[in-house]
Amino acid sequence: MFHLACLSLVAALDRVYPAHRRPMFVTNHVLSGVVIGRLLERRPVAAFVVGVGSHLALDMVPHWGCELRSADGKELFLRYAKRDGLLGLFVMACAAGAVGRRARNATIAAMVGAVLLDADKPMIHYFGRNPFPMAVRRIHTRAQNESPEGLPNEILFGVSCAIADAVLAVSSRRRDSSTL
């Protein structure tokens, strides 16, 4: 296991999410945002909107979640959430630098859209407030589909998106250099 979802206040999650509805790895949301940004490279607003939609779609896929009712589970979650958050930020920075200029704005917009709904976790952790209206919270919570057995899906999706991102980045660089 190399990462877990969100930058979050684990203690508050018991109030915000039922035990069977916990977040997906944020890095996977970032990786999907890169693909979306590359595909919609000249449409940053559309890339942002599709990024938000992709977040909900990914949360519907069975994915990993640990039991947060015990102190050990909360500690495990927070440990991996920190790693995942840092990895997600690193991937965002690398992706923004790796894509061509033509796709950069759309890629950043799509990555931001893809992780936006998980901004509630660090906001709750650091400020004690969820920034989203109740309707958005309900939609996001209903999309969650987690279980302790969902880790293989997380890893498979992350690796698949990373490969797609690399292929798109290389093909973009080749296309951009051939037009110079």
N, C-alpha and C positions, 0 to 999 in steps of 0.2 A: 504494500500500500504506500504510494508516494504522495498522495494528497487527498484532502476531503473538502467538502463544500463550505464556503462562506467565511467571512470575517465576522465573528458573531459573539454575542453574549449567550453562553450556553444556559445559564440559569434562566434567562428570560424566555428561551425557546419552549420550555415546558408550558408556559402560558400562551405563547403565540401559535405553536404548532402542536397538534396531537402527536402522540408517540409514533404513529405510523406515517406521519407526513413531515419528513425532514428534508433539508435542501440537498441538491446535487452538487458535485464538485464544481466550484466556480471556474476553475481552469477549463473545464469542458465547455462551459458557456463562452468563455473567451475564444477558444479554438473554433467553435462554430461561428462566432462573429467574424473571424478572419475569413473563413470560406464565404460567408454572406457578403462581406465587404468586397472581396475580389470579384464575386459574381455580379455585384451591383456597383462596380467601381466608379461609374459616372453619376450615381444617384445616392448621395449621402443621406438624404432624408428618408428615402425608401429603405436604405440599408439599416438605418436606426430602427425604423418601425418593424422591419422583418426580424431584426435582432431581438427586439422585445418579444415578438411572437415565437421566435425560436426558443427563447427561455422557457416559455410555458410548454412548448412541445417537448423539450428535453426533460422537463420535470415530470411529464406524464410517462416517460419511459421508466420501467423498473430500474431503480438505482440504489446505491448503498446508503444505508442509514444505520446508526448505532443506537442502542438504548441509552437515553439521556436521563433516565430517572435515578440512576445510581451515581454516586460521586465518581467512581472509576470511569463510567461511561461518559460523563460530562468532561472529565479530564482528558480522556482519549479524544473526544470530539474537538475540544479546544486546541489540543496539540496539533491535530491534523488540519484544523481550520486555519490556524496561523500559517502553517506550511503551504496550504493550498492558496491562501490569499497572497502570500509573497510570490508563489509560483505564477499565479494568475497575473499579477502586476508585471513580473518579469516577461511573461509571454506577450502581454500587451505591448510593452516597450520594444521587444524584439520584433514583433509583427509589424508595428508601426514603422520601424526602421527598415524592415526587409522588403516591404511591398514598394512598388514603383510609385512615383509621385502622383500619377494619374489615379491610383486606387487608394492613396493614403487617407484622404478625408472620409471616404466611404467605409474603409476598413476600421478606422477609429470609431466612426459613428456606429457601425454594426457591433463592434466589441462593447461599446458603452451601452447600447440598447440591450445586448445579450446579458449583461450583468446587472443592469439597472434594478430589476426587481429584487435582487439580493442585497441592495443597499440598506434594506431594513435591518439586517443583522448588525453591521458595525454601528449604525445609528442607535439601535437599542443598546448595544454594548457600551458605547462611549457617551451617549447623551440621554439614554433612558426613554427615547421616543421613537416611534415608528413614523416615518415621513409620509407614508401612503394612506390614502383614505380607506375606510373599511371595505368598500367594494373591491378595490384592488387587492387588499389582503385576502378577502374571501376567494377571489379568482385564483390567486397564487397558491393559497393553501390547498384548494381543491385539485390543483394540477399535480401535487406531490404524489409520488408512487414509490415509496422506499421500503427496503427490507435489508436485513443483514446479508442476505444472499445476492444483493444487487451489485456487488463489487465487480464481478466479471464484465457486466454491461458498462460500468464506468470506465474500466481500463480499455475495453475494446473500442468504445466510442472515442476516448481520448487519443488512443493510438491512430485510429482511422482518421480523425480530424487532423492530427499532427501531420500525417502522411499527405493528406489532401492539401493542407496548408503549404507544405514544402514543395509539392508538385506545382501548385498555383504560383508560388513565389518564384520558382525557377523558370517556369514558362513565361511569367510576366517580365522577368529580367531579360530573358532572351528576346521577347517581343519588343521591349523598350529599347534594347541595344541595337536591334536590327532596323529600327525606325530613325536612328540618329544619323 
